[in-house]
Amino acid sequence: MLNGMPNKIGSVMVVGGGIAGVQASLDLAEAGYYVYLVERSSAIGGTMAALDKTFPTNDCSMCILSPKLVECGRHPNIEIVTLASLVDLQGEPGSFKATLIQAPRYVDGDKCVACGDCEAKCPVKISDEFNEGLAIKRIISNKYAQAVPNTFVITHPEKCLYLTKGVETGKEVCKLCVKACNKDAIDLDDKEKTLNLDIGAVILAPGFDEFDPTSLKSLGYGVHKNVVTSIEFERILSASGPFSGHLVRPSDHTEPKKVAWIQCVGSRDRKIGCGFCSSVCCTYAIKEAMIAKEHSDTPLDTAIFFMDMRTYGKGFEAYYNRAKDETGIRFIRSRIFEIGPGTAEDSLRIRYSNEDGAITVEDFDMVVLSVGMQPSKSAVEMAGKIGVKLNKYNFADTTNFTPIETSRPGVFVCGSFQSPMDIPTSVMQASAAAAGAGTLLAEARGTALPAAKDATPEIDVANDEARVGVFVCNCGINIGSTVDVPSVRDFAAGLPNVVYAEENLYTCSSDSQEKIKDAIKAHKLNRVVVSACTPRTHEPLFRATCAEAGLNPYLFEFGNIREQCSWVHMKDKEAATQKAKEITSRAVAKARLLESLQTVTIGVNKNALVIGGGIAGMNSALELANQGFEVSLVEKSDVLGGMARRIHLTLEGMDVTSYLKGLVNAVNANAKIKVYTSAKVKDASGYVGNFITVISAGGQDVEINHGAVIIAIGGSELKQTEYLYGQDSRVMTGLELEDELVKGSDRAKNAKNIVMINCVGSREPDRVYCSRICCSESVKNALKAKELNPEASVYVLYRDMRTYGFKEDFYEDARGKGVMFLRYDLANKPLVRDVNGKLLVTVMDPILKETFTIDADLIGLAVATVAPEDSKEMAQLYKVCGDYDGGFFLEAHMKLRPVDFPNDGVFVAGLAHGPKFIEETIAQAQAAAARVATILTKDMLVGGGAVAVVNAQKCSGCHICITLCPYNAISFLDEEKVSSVNEVLCKGCGTCVAACPSKAIQAMGFKDEQIFAEIEAFLA
């Protein structure tokens, strides 16, 4: 018995190996749980592995994903179970017995080295599913080049000559793969297995199926060769795809001159049962059009045909503007009738109606169908077997207040099986689901982990001559399309002390990591240089690889030939190649002088601090407290609740007031949460695992010691004077109008004409971002107004209706109930006037080209959500960025770390991160708690390494370094009269080094002689 509860099992099954499943697995594994990561296919990676780039940064998708896959594959607390399906789940939360059916791989994963000899000899060819049928491959192969696990598989045994004819006849038919394999890894006697696993919780992350447009005959998919789906187009663009990243059309492999994108294929279409919006299609179409232009050797004409442009995510609106204003992508608001043959050979003609109703035709060389997300068929089948309820579209059924909980207790959900969503939201939800499982199994944490393996002994190379290995990355085509990578490799091979050089398609992939380790051992390398992308995301991966091979991780140096070279010199390949050589030469020159650096271990304070007592802060605090951690919750106002205190209902009709009351009561009743109201953060110091925050509460200063902090300080409605707000009481914000409607005030009940104006203060030069929630909030108020008075005329004036996901149902419902939606352009914004006591709203309809005037009784303004007033102050205290895109906090990485800050141990949740709905806020709050748990569950953390060191003999005691250090890492030793660096606090930024007049401080890993060597290499 544990704490009086039935015995719980400290292991979790994560079903689905896409980015959501991988993130959930890593969070759980780091928090002390054993994870079975179950994947139906032969390798993890999911849809993200098939993408070329990701929006809105246009980063290489595999470059972002590969480090996560490698980390997952090498983590001792994660067991990857491929080719497996969950078919039964018995038991109760905390103690389940799961039954898996695992298909045979026919290849021994312990013996296979992915050399490809078996594939080369196999005579049977099949359509390559990973490449969307655009290429063929052998029946025995790897799923994709960078697959984890990197083990071959016979994908269609029903087509294998031996497994069919040979087994039937008892003869040695074919078996060429067996003969070709020098590792004896082929096992043609492999059989289907039934696996029974004891687990405490389940997380469903099975991903989605892309919509098959074959049934939409008017679009010509499957009839015209040059009509492709968006996923097929991703494979066309990808360097690892069938055309090596060369933009060609399938029919004749010639470069297209004009490419069109058709939006909402398989989305927002009730006739085919897909009434929801797939959420990601608008932005990925923009991305594909942008990247297509980059891939084209000649100017490429790109056009996107759309109904509403739904770029609602963080940074997405700026991305949309960039596409329109800088890259020249054409955006055509339209309705598509059909795609047929054009006048030129294999060309396509699109017949459509413009916004004004005029019928137009235009020819293109290629058409991309932006297909929507469908619930995975296998996931729907699995849900039925394990008793998980689905919604009407067959996605997992959840609620606003429990976004990661399914109908079956102990079974959680994340990613696009919960609803259509983008990668950052999937990653956030994955961490949230990990928090849910972690809370359920808190008392069993650490009970199912395997014995820790001894670390690889470190090789002493202090007195050895430098032997440098250089690994140059093609980075798909991020680098390879601009830089002559083989030339850079050959150049590097001739540099002093370089004894080995090679190029890789993706140096961050699992197979390349193994190659690096093998090369270190085979060539006795004692320094490693990788010329690739950014050290910001990939340096930890390569350092860990060096450590696994026995090298000190600080004997590694990065050469950034992507951001600093290929991306900025895309149009000058010769110059880019020369610069890549110089950058690599610089890295080698420094690497020759690198020294082994040592780290220190530090204890961890097991308490957490949450700043902000709104829905985000309270959910984070509760999640952590329920996992057994002490939490201090600091709220600047005198009550908990934040902005949610002004919200009555969600769009889906759930009672926010009751939910909030229950949440506040739960927080106040939890013995592990200490609540401080009317409190303000005055000072913060320390580092991950050991922070000290001073708050002012009740007229006294209180010092709080904690290991991690979550900043959830909320946001607010924009206060402005546009549209007579503040001058006429009949003009109010959306929240104020909601209050009138829900309470059923006389003027709300008696109003004959109610007008709502969207995008007030959003999507404008001062605030480029979309406030995300406004369209749905206007729909909610419109429906409430119609419920209150069905005879009222309700108008919504909008620029684009952004009711993404399942919120599209309510937009459709509002239209069906007579709510009138009138679009306006930014250049012709509505005009609100008081004329002799009448409140008149004038709007130009861009479709009819006519001006309408509405005699309004009430006006609701969907005003911008703005960042918290104290975001900059908080950012300075905790050394994070608080001035991004309207003043919201900037996370460490949009895709990889959407709730982390670059400053370790500091996390973000809720409106302070950016505008979002309640269910999204709750998920992010739970995600932040999961990330905190990965720290607080550890007894020790590692610090030091590349930090500043003071030479006491040179220090003059001037205090300049102490004054300038942004991390408060330097103190003064009064007895010695010298400065001293706290190597745990120090981030190695070098500010003190540059400022020290006595040259008494050196940055380890960036010593003067190393820097001068780099400079000399550049000048040479």
Secondary structure as GFF3:
##gff-version 3
##sequence-region A 1 1020
A	DSSP	beta_strand	11	15	.	.	.	ID=ss1
A	DSSP	alpha_helix	19	30	.	.	.	ID=ss2
A	DSSP	beta_strand	34	38	.	.	.	ID=ss3
A	DSSP	three_ten_helix	47	50	.	.	.	ID=ss4
A	DSSP	beta_strand	53	54	.	.	.	ID=ss5
A	DSSP	beta_strand	59	60	.	.	.	ID=ss6
A	DSSP	alpha_helix	61	74	.	.	.	ID=ss7
A	DSSP	beta_strand	78	81	.	.	.	ID=ss8
A	DSSP	beta_strand	84	92	.	.	.	ID=ss9
A	DSSP	beta_strand	95	102	.	.	.	ID=ss10
A	DSSP	alpha_helix	117	121	.	.	.	ID=ss11
A	DSSP	beta_strand	125	127	.	.	.	ID=ss12
A	DSSP	beta_strand	136	138	.	.	.	ID=ss13
A	DSSP	beta_strand	140	141	.	.	.	ID=ss14
A	DSSP	beta_strand	153	154	.	.	.	ID=ss15
A	DSSP	three_ten_helix	157	159	.	.	.	ID=ss16
A	DSSP	alpha_helix	161	161	.	.	.	ID=ss17
A	DSSP	pi_helix	162	166	.	.	.	ID=ss18
A	DSSP	alpha_helix	167	169	.	.	.	ID=ss19
A	DSSP	alpha_helix	176	180	.	.	.	ID=ss20
A	DSSP	beta_strand	193	199	.	.	.	ID=ss21
A	DSSP	beta_strand	201	204	.	.	.	ID=ss22
A	DSSP	beta_strand	208	210	.	.	.	ID=ss23
A	DSSP	three_ten_helix	213	215	.	.	.	ID=ss24
A	DSSP	three_ten_helix	217	219	.	.	.	ID=ss25
A	DSSP	beta_strand	227	229	.	.	.	ID=ss26
A	DSSP	alpha_helix	230	237	.	.	.	ID=ss27
A	DSSP	beta_strand	258	265	.	.	.	ID=ss28
A	DSSP	three_ten_helix	270	272	.	.	.	ID=ss29
A	DSSP	alpha_helix	281	295	.	.	.	ID=ss30
A	DSSP	beta_strand	301	306	.	.	.	ID=ss31
A	DSSP	alpha_helix	316	325	.	.	.	ID=ss32
A	DSSP	beta_strand	330	341	.	.	.	ID=ss33
A	DSSP	beta_strand	348	354	.	.	.	ID=ss34
A	DSSP	beta_strand	359	364	.	.	.	ID=ss35
A	DSSP	beta_strand	366	371	.	.	.	ID=ss36
A	DSSP	beta_strand	373	375	.	.	.	ID=ss37
A	DSSP	alpha_helix	377	386	.	.	.	ID=ss38
A	DSSP	beta_strand	411	413	.	.	.	ID=ss39
A	DSSP	three_ten_helix	415	417	.	.	.	ID=ss40
A	DSSP	alpha_helix	423	440	.	.	.	ID=ss41
A	DSSP	three_ten_helix	442	444	.	.	.	ID=ss42
A	DSSP	beta_strand	468	473	.	.	.	ID=ss43
A	DSSP	alpha_helix	485	493	.	.	.	ID=ss44
A	DSSP	beta_strand	498	504	.	.	.	ID=ss45
A	DSSP	alpha_helix	510	522	.	.	.	ID=ss46
A	DSSP	beta_strand	527	532	.	.	.	ID=ss47
A	DSSP	alpha_helix	535	548	.	.	.	ID=ss48
A	DSSP	three_ten_helix	553	555	.	.	.	ID=ss49
A	DSSP	beta_strand	556	560	.	.	.	ID=ss50
A	DSSP	pi_helix	562	566	.	.	.	ID=ss51
A	DSSP	alpha_helix	573	591	.	.	.	ID=ss52
A	DSSP	beta_strand	599	603	.	.	.	ID=ss53
A	DSSP	beta_strand	608	611	.	.	.	ID=ss54
A	DSSP	alpha_helix	615	626	.	.	.	ID=ss55
A	DSSP	beta_strand	631	634	.	.	.	ID=ss56
A	DSSP	three_ten_helix	642	646	.	.	.	ID=ss57
A	DSSP	alpha_helix	656	669	.	.	.	ID=ss58
A	DSSP	beta_strand	673	676	.	.	.	ID=ss59
A	DSSP	beta_strand	679	687	.	.	.	ID=ss60
A	DSSP	beta_strand	690	697	.	.	.	ID=ss61
A	DSSP	beta_strand	700	706	.	.	.	ID=ss62
A	DSSP	beta_strand	708	711	.	.	.	ID=ss63
A	DSSP	beta_strand	716	717	.	.	.	ID=ss64
A	DSSP	three_ten_helix	722	724	.	.	.	ID=ss65
A	DSSP	beta_strand	731	733	.	.	.	ID=ss66
A	DSSP	alpha_helix	734	743	.	.	.	ID=ss67
A	DSSP	alpha_helix	746	750	.	.	.	ID=ss68
A	DSSP	beta_strand	753	760	.	.	.	ID=ss69
A	DSSP	alpha_helix	774	788	.	.	.	ID=ss70
A	DSSP	beta_strand	793	798	.	.	.	ID=ss71
A	DSSP	alpha_helix	808	816	.	.	.	ID=ss72
A	DSSP	beta_strand	820	823	.	.	.	ID=ss73
A	DSSP	three_ten_helix	826	828	.	.	.	ID=ss74
A	DSSP	beta_strand	831	835	.	.	.	ID=ss75
A	DSSP	beta_strand	838	845	.	.	.	ID=ss76
A	DSSP	beta_strand	850	856	.	.	.	ID=ss77
A	DSSP	beta_strand	858	863	.	.	.	ID=ss78
A	DSSP	beta_strand	865	866	.	.	.	ID=ss79
A	DSSP	alpha_helix	871	878	.	.	.	ID=ss80
A	DSSP	beta_strand	906	908	.	.	.	ID=ss81
A	DSSP	three_ten_helix	910	912	.	.	.	ID=ss82
A	DSSP	alpha_helix	918	936	.	.	.	ID=ss83
A	DSSP	beta_strand	940	944	.	.	.	ID=ss84
A	DSSP	beta_strand	948	950	.	.	.	ID=ss85
A	DSSP	alpha_helix	960	964	.	.	.	ID=ss86
A	DSSP	beta_strand	970	973	.	.	.	ID=ss87
A	DSSP	beta_strand	978	981	.	.	.	ID=ss88
A	DSSP	alpha_helix	991	995	.	.	.	ID=ss89
A	DSSP	beta_strand	1001	1003	.	.	.	ID=ss90
A	DSSP	alpha_helix	1008	1019	.	.	.	ID=ss91
###
